[in-house]
Amino acid sequence: MKGKKKLLAEFLEKSRLFNIARKIPANTLTIINYHRIYANKLDTEFDAGVFGSSVNEFEQQMAFLQKHVNVLSEQDIIGLVRTGKSLSGRNAFVTFDDGYRDNYQLAVPILKKYHIPALFFIPTKNIEESTLGWWDIISYFINHANEKNILLNEKFVPLQTPENKENAKQELLIYMKTARHEESKKLLTELSARCGVKFPSRAVQREELMSWEQIKEIANTDGLSIGSHTVSHRVLSTIENHEELRELQDSRIFLQQKLSCEINSIAYPVGGYHAFSERTKRNAHQAGYTLGFSFNTGTNYNTITDSFDIKRISPEKNLSIYKVNVILPRLFTNNNPFAGRHGERSEGG
């Protein structure tokens, strides 16, 4: 299917149809959500699935957005919500989840170069304690496993080949996204023992994440803004109501005190429709947010109908598909029920 999308997108881009389509009036808002980008060769001990574009691909994408669509800021979207105005023309917005250091080192300079506004969603506990998310730690354990098999969900899972390891990661990621928190909270400790691998040091984990100084610099940069990604990045649908409200409230209060700025937006961890609920949206409103963002849920058409379910998509590495997703978003749809992995296999963040 991926190959067919690529062929179709490349055909459309080279044909006159694409230029004609760009001139047809459309009222859309396509929000492209990134997690990580990389400089040259992708090489990581952690979750490779959260890396999207290379820095060169990212620059091509930002150059395209700047030239061909209206690129909005967080304040522009707040204005649309508060006034109830309809979307006009083709619009795009850029967001980042999870507070990775490459966002600051690689993405921010390009955003500044092309004057692209962006919103960065921060899980406060991860930054404060220098701890990576569960998706990265799962990948770290499986990548370094000393065992040829591990007992997983009452069955032995092989780890002899890269494919075996990838399948094991997938199973664990889906479990972490769907199991009740009370069932899954001990998984990382148990997985460490089963794989025979210690947790990576805080120093190693810290190198993957932005510092508070870097986040403050972003918050003080024109066009760039900070939002909440909860306290601990737990999947909100797997926890009790009082815990969910605390995740939403405490992260907003902490960020406002730490950064001395207003926090208006929340991105729900994982972000697919299995990961949050109507209760979540009510709690987000109660916690003081103006906007709530889902993930891999599609494009926004005509108006923002629900300010606590603003839809986002993943970036495509292939530039032709990326362009078609922005100009003709109805052509390719995102309907993965586990959208939002951490990764794109089925995301975590």
GISUL-V247269 format. One record per residue. N is the residue number from 1. RES is the residue in one letter. PHI is phi in whole degrees, -180 to 180 (none if undefined). PSI is psi in whole degrees, -180 to 180 (* if undefined). D_FIRST is the distance of its C-alpha to the first C-alpha in Angstrom with 1 decimal. Layout:
# GISUL-V247269
n = [N/N]
res = [RES/RES]
phi = [PHI/PHI]
psi = [PSI/PSI]
d_first = [D_FIRST/D_FIRST]
This chain:
# GISUL-V247269
n = [1/2/3/4/5/6/7/8/9/10/11/12/13/14/15/16/17/18/19/20/21/22/23/24/25/26/27/28/29/30/31/32/33/34/35/36/37/38/39/40/41/42/43/44/45/46/47/48/49/50/51/52/53/54/55/56/57/58/59/60/61/62/63/64/65/66/67/68/69/70/71/72/73/74/75/76/77/78/79/80/81/82/83/84/85/86/87/88/89/90/91/92/93/94/95/96/97/98/99/100/101/102/103/104/105/106/107/108/109/110/111/112/113/114/115/116/117/118/119/120/121/122/123/124/125/126/127/128/129/130/131/132/133/134/135/136/137/138/139/140/141/142/143/144/145/146/147/148/149/150/151/152/153/154/155/156/157/158/159/160/161/162/163/164/165/166/167/168/169/170/171/172/173/174/175/176/177/178/179/180/181/182/183/184/185/186/187/188/189/190/191/192/193/194/195/196/197/198/199/200/201/202/203/204/205/206/207/208/209/210/211/212/213/214/215/216/217/218/219/220/221/222/223/224/225/226/227/228/229/230/231/232/233/234/235/236/237/238/239/240/241/242/243/244/245/246/247/248/249/250/251/252/253/254/255/256/257/258/259/260/261/262/263/264/265/266/267/268/269/270/271/272/273/274/275/276/277/278/279/280/281/282/283/284/285/286/287/288/289/290/291/292/293/294/295/296/297/298/299/300/301/302/303/304/305/306/307/308/309/310/311/312/313/314/315/316/317/318/319/320/321/322/323/324/325/326/327/328/329/330/331/332/333/334/335/336/337/338/339/340/341/342/343/344/345/346/347/348/349]
res = [M/K/G/K/K/K/L/L/A/E/F/L/E/K/S/R/L/F/N/I/A/R/K/I/P/A/N/T/L/T/I/I/N/Y/H/R/I/Y/A/N/K/L/D/T/E/F/D/A/G/V/F/G/S/S/V/N/E/F/E/Q/Q/M/A/F/L/Q/K/H/V/N/V/L/S/E/Q/D/I/I/G/L/V/R/T/G/K/S/L/S/G/R/N/A/F/V/T/F/D/D/G/Y/R/D/N/Y/Q/L/A/V/P/I/L/K/K/Y/H/I/P/A/L/F/F/I/P/T/K/N/I/E/E/S/T/L/G/W/W/D/I/I/S/Y/F/I/N/H/A/N/E/K/N/I/L/L/N/E/K/F/V/P/L/Q/T/P/E/N/K/E/N/A/K/Q/E/L/L/I/Y/M/K/T/A/R/H/E/E/S/K/K/L/L/T/E/L/S/A/R/C/G/V/K/F/P/S/R/A/V/Q/R/E/E/L/M/S/W/E/Q/I/K/E/I/A/N/T/D/G/L/S/I/G/S/H/T/V/S/H/R/V/L/S/T/I/E/N/H/E/E/L/R/E/L/Q/D/S/R/I/F/L/Q/Q/K/L/S/C/E/I/N/S/I/A/Y/P/V/G/G/Y/H/A/F/S/E/R/T/K/R/N/A/H/Q/A/G/Y/T/L/G/F/S/F/N/T/G/T/N/Y/N/T/I/T/D/S/F/D/I/K/R/I/S/P/E/K/N/L/S/I/Y/K/V/N/V/I/L/P/R/L/F/T/N/N/N/P/F/A/G/R/H/G/E/R/S/E/G/G]
phi = [none/-61/-64/-66/-60/-63/-63/-65/-64/-67/-64/-62/-63/-83/-90/-69/-58/-67/-65/-66/-61/-65/-90/-75/-57/-151/-119/-134/-132/-102/-105/-100/-107/-104/-115/-136/-127/-130/-77/-127/-86/-78/-146/-146/-83/-103/-80/-68/-69/-86/-82/-102/-92/-74/-63/-68/-64/-61/-65/-61/-64/-67/-63/-64/-60/-59/-83/-116/-138/-83/-96/-91/-110/-57/-66/-61/-70/-59/-62/-62/-67/-71/-92/73/-68/-78/-68/-129/78/-94/-123/-136/-148/-115/-132/-134/-110/94/73/-72/-67/-64/-58/-75/-75/-107/-80/-58/-59/-73/-59/-65/-58/-100/55/-99/-68/-158/-127/-111/-97/-115/-85/-65/-66/-60/-72/-64/-103/54/-126/-76/-71/-60/-64/-71/-70/-57/-63/-61/-62/-67/-62/-104/-56/-91/-95/-84/-142/-131/-82/-135/52/67/-144/-84/-114/-75/-129/-71/-120/-56/-66/-56/-65/-64/-63/-64/-60/-59/-62/-69/-64/-64/-60/-65/-86/-119/-74/-60/-58/-62/-84/-98/-65/-98/-59/-64/-64/-67/-68/-57/-68/-67/-85/70/-130/-77/-60/-63/-64/-61/-62/-65/-66/-59/-65/-86/-115/-68/-89/-64/-63/-68/-65/-62/-62/-62/-61/-97/-98/-55/89/-104/-146/-116/-129/-95/-123/71/-79/-118/61/-72/-70/-64/-71/-99/-121/-74/-56/-66/-70/-61/-61/-67/-58/-75/-69/-65/-67/-66/-62/-61/-63/-65/-71/-71/-106/56/-147/-76/-107/-104/-127/-128/-111/-72/-55/70/87/-73/-71/-83/-100/-148/-147/-60/-60/-59/-65/-64/-67/-63/-63/-62/-74/105/-78/-100/-128/-129/-112/-91/-151/55/-115/115/-111/-92/-115/68/-142/-85/-76/-140/-70/-112/-147/-87/-81/-134/-125/-84/-75/-95/-65/-70/-65/-64/-65/-55/-64/-64/-61/-84/-84/-127/-64/-72/-71/-119/-113/-106/-137/-73/-64/-105/-57/99/-50/-99/134/-106/-65/178/-34/-108/-115]
psi = [-42/-42/-39/-40/-44/-47/-43/-45/-43/-37/-47/-43/-37/-15/167/-21/-38/-42/-37/-44/-36/-24/-11/129/138/145/89/156/109/117/118/120/123/159/-60/151/162/158/-62/-93/135/116/110/148/-14/-150/108/-23/-18/-8/130/-93/156/167/-35/-42/-42/-42/-41/-41/-45/-37/-40/-47/-46/-37/-32/-11/169/118/117/164/171/-42/-34/-42/-40/-41/-42/-42/-45/-32/-17/16/150/156/146/118/-168/123/151/159/144/130/161/139/146/-9/33/150/-31/-23/-45/-46/-38/-42/-45/-45/-36/-40/-43/-42/-42/7/47/119/155/159/128/122/125/124/112/-40/-39/-43/-45/-37/3/54/132/162/165/-32/-39/-39/-39/-49/-40/-47/-47/-41/-34/8/134/-10/147/-22/149/151/118/120/46/23/154/130/126/148/20/-32/161/-37/-42/-46/-40/-42/-40/-42/-45/-46/-42/-40/-44/-40/-46/-27/-17/-26/151/146/-36/-28/-34/-10/-22/3/-46/-41/-43/-39/-36/-46/-43/-36/-14/36/130/157/143/149/158/-35/-42/-45/-39/-35/-21/-14/154/153/165/-33/-41/-40/-41/-40/-42/-46/-27/9/130/132/-19/144/166/139/176/144/35/-176/-57/9/27/147/118/-32/-10/2/165/162/-46/-33/-40/-47/-39/-41/-41/-47/-49/-37/-40/-46/-45/-47/-41/-40/-40/-37/-9/45/162/134/114/-19/147/136/124/128/139/-55/-12/171/-10/-11/-11/173/180/-35/-42/-45/-40/-42/-36/-42/-45/-34/-9/7/154/-33/142/130/130/-169/141/41/1/-161/151/128/135/-59/161/99/-25/109/-9/17/67/123/144/158/167/150/143/134/-40/121/-34/-45/-41/-47/-43/-39/-32/-43/-40/66/-23/-15/-41/124/154/117/30/118/-21/26/148/33/171/108/-162/-7/-37/74/153/-23/*]
d_first = [0.0/3.8/5.4/5.1/6.3/8.7/10.0/10.6/12.2/14.3/15.4/16.5/18.3/20.2/21.1/24.0/21.8/20.9/24.6/25.6/23.1/24.6/28.0/27.2/28.8/26.6/27.7/25.0/25.0/21.9/22.8/21.0/21.8/22.2/23.6/24.3/24.2/25.5/28.0/27.0/25.6/24.0/26.4/27.2/28.9/27.3/23.8/21.5/18.7/20.8/20.8/18.7/19.9/22.6/25.8/25.3/21.8/23.4/26.3/24.1/22.4/25.9/27.4/24.8/25.6/29.3/29.3/27.1/27.3/30.0/29.5/31.3/33.2/33.8/37.1/35.5/33.3/36.4/38.2/35.7/35.9/39.7/40.4/37.7/36.9/33.8/31.2/32.0/29.6/26.4/27.0/25.4/26.6/25.9/26.4/26.5/26.8/29.0/31.5/30.4/32.8/30.3/30.0/33.6/33.9/30.8/29.5/32.8/34.3/31.4/31.5/35.3/34.9/32.7/34.6/31.5/32.4/30.6/31.1/31.1/31.0/33.3/33.8/37.6/38.4/35.9/37.5/41.1/40.9/38.6/36.2/32.5/30.2/29.5/25.9/27.5/30.3/28.1/26.2/29.6/31.1/28.3/28.2/32.0/32.5/35.5/34.8/32.8/32.1/32.5/33.4/30.7/31.0/33.6/31.7/31.5/28.3/28.2/27.8/28.5/25.2/22.8/20.2/22.9/23.7/20.2/20.0/23.5/22.7/19.9/22.3/25.0/23.1/22.1/25.8/27.1/25.2/26.2/29.6/32.8/34.2/37.3/35.3/33.1/35.6/37.0/33.7/33.9/37.5/36.8/33.8/36.0/38.5/36.1/34.5/37.9/36.8/38.8/37.4/37.0/40.1/40.3/40.9/37.6/35.7/37.7/36.4/32.9/34.0/35.8/39.5/41.3/42.9/39.6/38.4/41.7/41.3/38.0/39.6/42.4/40.3/40.1/36.8/35.5/35.9/35.6/34.3/34.4/31.8/34.4/36.9/35.1/31.4/31.7/29.2/31.4/30.5/31.8/35.3/38.4/39.2/42.0/39.9/37.1/39.7/41.2/37.9/37.5/41.2/42.1/39.3/40.2/43.9/43.4/41.4/43.9/46.8/45.2/44.0/46.6/44.2/42.8/39.5/37.8/34.2/32.5/28.9/28.3/27.2/23.6/23.5/21.2/23.0/24.0/25.8/28.4/30.3/32.8/35.4/33.6/33.8/37.4/38.2/36.6/38.8/41.8/41.1/41.6/38.1/37.3/33.6/31.0/27.4/24.4/21.1/17.4/18.8/18.0/20.2/23.9/25.1/28.7/30.5/30.1/30.7/31.0/32.3/31.5/27.8/26.7/23.0/21.1/17.6/16.5/16.7/13.9/15.2/13.9/16.7/15.2/12.6/15.6/17.8/15.7/15.4/19.2/20.2/17.9/16.8/16.3/13.3/10.9/12.2/12.7/13.6/13.6/17.1/18.0/17.1/19.6/19.7/21.5/18.6/15.1/14.3/16.3/19.0/22.8/24.2]
